[in-house]
Amino acid sequence: MRLKAGVGLFFGAFVMSMGSIPEQAAEAGFGAPKFGLVWALKRALLGIIILVVSLGSLAWLTHAAIDPNLEEADGLIPTIGRVVGNF
């Protein structure tokens, strides 16, 4: 497929006028990302928050799943007998 001369010249001039991307980024104030102590502390805090929330939710759901009737059992053997008898 062949482009019309006007379209090709327009895009060619546009691409040539753009220059290189790193130069434009540097001029605009966007440099390489800086990973410093503050960035590391923020990431660590975010990770700890996610870990605490997920493990706390897991513990709460596990506790909520405990059958109250099983807590009143005399020991392990009667509890196993009652659980197996329900199946």
N, C-alpha and C positions, 0 to 999 in steps of 0.2 A: 504494500500500500504506500502510495506516494503522497507526501504532504504538499500542500500548496506552498508556493514560495513565500508568501507573506507570513504564514503560520510558522514555517521553519525559521525564517529570519527573526520573528518575534521571540520564539522560545530560545533560539540560539543566543540572541542578545541578552535575554533575561538570565540565562545560565551563566553567561560570561560576566555579567555585571554583578552576580551574586558574590563572587570571590570564594575564598575557602571558608568552610564552616567554622573551624577553630578560630580564625581571625575575627569573624563576626561575633562569635560567642565571647571572645576576650574583650572586644570593644563594647559589647552590651553588658559586661560585668558578670557573665556566667563563666566561671573558670572550672577547673577540676573540682569535684566534690571534696570537701575537707572533712575528714573523719578525725575528730579530736576527742578529748576527754569528755566534754559535755555530750557529744553524740553517743559515745559509748555508755555513759551513765544513763542517758535517756532510753537507749535500747535495752540495757540491763533491767531498768525499772519496768519497762513495758513487758519484758519477758517474765519477770517475777510476778507482776500483776496477772498476766495470763495464766501462769502456773498455779497461783493461789486460787484464782477463780475456778479454774477447771478441776483442780483437786478438791476444793471445797464443795463444788457441785457434785462431784463423784461421791464424796463422803456422805453428803446429805441424801442423795438418791439411794445410796446403799443402806443408810439408816432407815429411810422411809420404806424400804422394801422388806424390812424385818417383820415377820408375822408375829403379832402380839401373843397369839396362842402358844407359840413355841417358846416364849420366854418363861411361861409358867410351868414348864415341864420339870419333873423331879431330877432328871439327869439326862445323859446322852442317850442311853438305851431306850427309855420310854419315848423320847423325842423322835428317834429314828423309827421306832415302831409305829408311831402316829403318822409320820410323814409317809412311810411306805404303805400304810393302811389306806391312805387317801388316794393312792393311785389305782 
